[in-house]
Amino acid sequence: MRSINIPSSVTVIGGGAFENCSFLTSVNIPSSVTYIGWSVFSGCSSLSSVNIPSSVTEIREATFSGCSSLTSVNIPSSVAYIGSGAFQDCISLTSVNIPSSVTEIRESTFSGCSSLTSVNIPLRVTSIGGSAFSGCSGLRSIYVYAETVPSTVAGAFEGCDSKNCTLYVPKGTYDAYWLSEWGIFENIVEFDATNIRNIVAEPEVQENARYAVNGQRLTAPVKGINLVKYNNGRVKKEIVK
């Protein structure tokens, strides 16, 4: 079991860099990194924690595929591209935020994420690729913010529980969604997406430094009590097991 703190001198993490590193449990990616290649963490079955800095604009194909221990991931608002199969078979993933800058959810992006219970599809998304959410049997709510119905293909939601998953769509768009491929969902409910859209998000909080209780600077999380300082000036006590 091991955590990795990538040095701040690194700007690019090449394709397959940590592929199938089953011992890897957590990784800290510095803000110097601007590009994360394809399959970088694919098959890292013990990876449960990862931070993606706002310097990253793309998550390439199969980046986290097969990360079966990953429970949640915060994708910064800077990310505009999420590649095919990026989170495929992340069976422990319960929550994920899709940034408002994303315009397309590609093939198999979240396929096999059976623990995912809710997902928000941003306003700018215009298309959902084949098998994008196939096998997401735990989905119970999908919020779609686009008034123009995003195009989907047959199988995009294959294996989802269309009877027990509620599809929430903007007010006045019920008929358009019901008559489209989205009509597979038996429960379609209109909601006021306008107020939620206008909420201004707080700047992303990132870790600046980490210390042991004796004041020693740490380069990576260590077992016991860690004191974590963030870029907003706050300090948080974190227990690392």
CORFENGI-V529670 format. One record per residue. N is the residue number from 1. OMEGA is omega in radians with two decimals (none if undefined). Layout:
n={N,N}
omega={OMEGA,OMEGA}
This chain:
n={1,2,3,4,5,6,7,8,9,10,11,12,13,14,15,16,17,18,19,20,21,22,23,24,25,26,27,28,29,30,31,32,33,34,35,36,37,38,39,40,41,42,43,44,45,46,47,48,49,50,51,52,53,54,55,56,57,58,59,60,61,62,63,64,65,66,67,68,69,70,71,72,73,74,75,76,77,78,79,80,81,82,83,84,85,86,87,88,89,90,91,92,93,94,95,96,97,98,99,100,101,102,103,104,105,106,107,108,109,110,111,112,113,114,115,116,117,118,119,120,121,122,123,124,125,126,127,128,129,130,131,132,133,134,135,136,137,138,139,140,141,142,143,144,145,146,147,148,149,150,151,152,153,154,155,156,157,158,159,160,161,162,163,164,165,166,167,168,169,170,171,172,173,174,175,176,177,178,179,180,181,182,183,184,185,186,187,188,189,190,191,192,193,194,195,196,197,198,199,200,201,202,203,204,205,206,207,208,209,210,211,212,213,214,215,216,217,218,219,220,221,222,223,224,225,226,227,228,229,230,231,232,233,234,235,236,237,238,239,240,241}
omega={-3.03,3.02,-3.09,3.05,-3.08,-3.10,-3.12,3.09,-3.11,3.11,-3.12,3.01,-3.02,-3.12,3.08,-3.02,-3.12,-3.06,3.10,3.02,-3.01,-3.14,-3.02,-3.11,3.11,-3.13,3.09,-3.11,-3.10,-3.12,3.07,-3.11,3.14,-3.08,3.06,-3.02,-3.12,3.04,-3.07,-3.12,-3.12,3.10,3.08,-2.94,3.13,-3.10,-3.12,-3.07,3.10,3.03,3.10,-3.08,-3.10,3.07,-3.12,-3.13,-3.12,2.94,-2.97,-3.05,3.03,-3.08,-3.10,-3.09,3.12,3.06,-2.94,3.13,-3.11,-3.06,3.12,3.11,3.09,3.14,-3.08,-3.10,3.13,-3.08,3.13,-3.09,3.03,-3.02,3.13,3.08,-3.05,-3.13,-3.10,3.09,2.96,-2.92,3.13,-3.09,-3.11,-3.14,3.10,3.06,3.08,-3.07,-3.12,3.14,-3.12,-3.12,-3.11,3.01,-2.94,-3.07,3.00,-3.09,-3.13,-3.13,3.11,3.10,-2.96,3.14,-3.14,-3.06,-3.11,3.11,3.06,3.11,-2.99,-3.07,-3.01,-3.13,-3.12,-3.12,3.10,-3.05,3.14,3.11,-3.08,3.14,-3.12,-3.13,3.10,-3.00,-3.12,-3.11,3.09,3.09,3.06,3.09,3.11,-3.03,-3.08,3.08,2.99,-3.00,3.07,3.13,3.08,3.07,3.11,3.14,-3.14,-3.13,-3.13,-3.13,3.03,-3.14,-3.03,3.11,-3.05,3.07,-3.13,3.09,3.12,-3.08,-3.12,3.12,3.10,-3.08,-3.08,-3.07,-3.11,3.13,-3.10,-3.12,-3.13,3.08,3.13,-3.12,3.08,3.14,-3.07,3.14,3.10,-3.06,3.08,3.07,-3.14,-3.11,-3.03,-3.10,-3.13,-3.13,-3.02,3.09,3.13,-3.11,3.07,3.09,-3.10,3.14,-3.13,3.12,3.12,-3.08,-3.11,-3.08,2.96,-3.10,3.11,3.10,-3.14,3.11,3.14,3.09,3.14,3.10,3.08,-3.09,-3.12,-3.12,3.06,3.04,-3.04,3.11,-3.10,-3.07,3.06,3.09,-3.12,3.08,-3.09,3.05,-3.11,3.10,-3.13,-3.12,none}
